[in-house]
């Protein structure tokens, strides 16, 4: 004898259908007529659904600032009943959005100073700086002939200034640069080289020479300080000083 066992069939469990399903089905079925954008707002007290539809021609028509009408024709009766009891959410017509932006101040970066630029600035400052009054060295005292002599009084200010080849400022002088600078303080402009300075002056004898005149020898020029002395910027490694006339055949030159 054959025994047959037939098992009972049961319908699988389904999710309960609520008015929200009706609303979703209606919105899906009529999406062509509802519009391009739909907003659904659900509140926590029961099921409160609001559907706002924006017609396709809303961008070109309607009053400025007004919302288009809501299309509820496709909703089921239960969904319309929920919509009818939903609270109306509004906002003031003059509502404004604002934000506080912090003030931003642009700060220029500090300029980059190269070593070459720093040296150039230092040389420029030395040229424009007021000449310092220097004291004579002990071994070469300032002679009495300096007093009352405008050329020597100016020249004596720079005793102790170092010799610098090509120098023509209180930062450092060569021989002709020193003579040029001293005479320039008195408003007398001289050429730059010792030979050119000799050419613009008048050669005089040693007996006629006066303090403030010049002493020239090949490759060098100095200022006569009276008697057997002169003031000059000698050579590299030395400083401006009063010293004895050392030239074997000095040529005395008067300017002006």
Secondary structure, DSSP 4 states (H G I P E B T S, - for coil): ------PPP-PPP-PPP-HHHHHHHHHHHTHHHH-SEEEEEE-SSS--EEEEEE-TTTTTSS-TTPPPPP--TTS-HHHHHHHHTSPPP---TT------PPP----PPPPPPPHHHHHHHHHHHHHHSPPPP-PPPTTSPPPGGGTT-HHHHHHHTTTTPBB-TT-EETTEE-HHHHHHHHHHTTT----SSHHHHHHHSEEE-TTT--TT-EEEETTEEEEE-STTEEEEE-STT-BEEEEE---TT-EEEE--
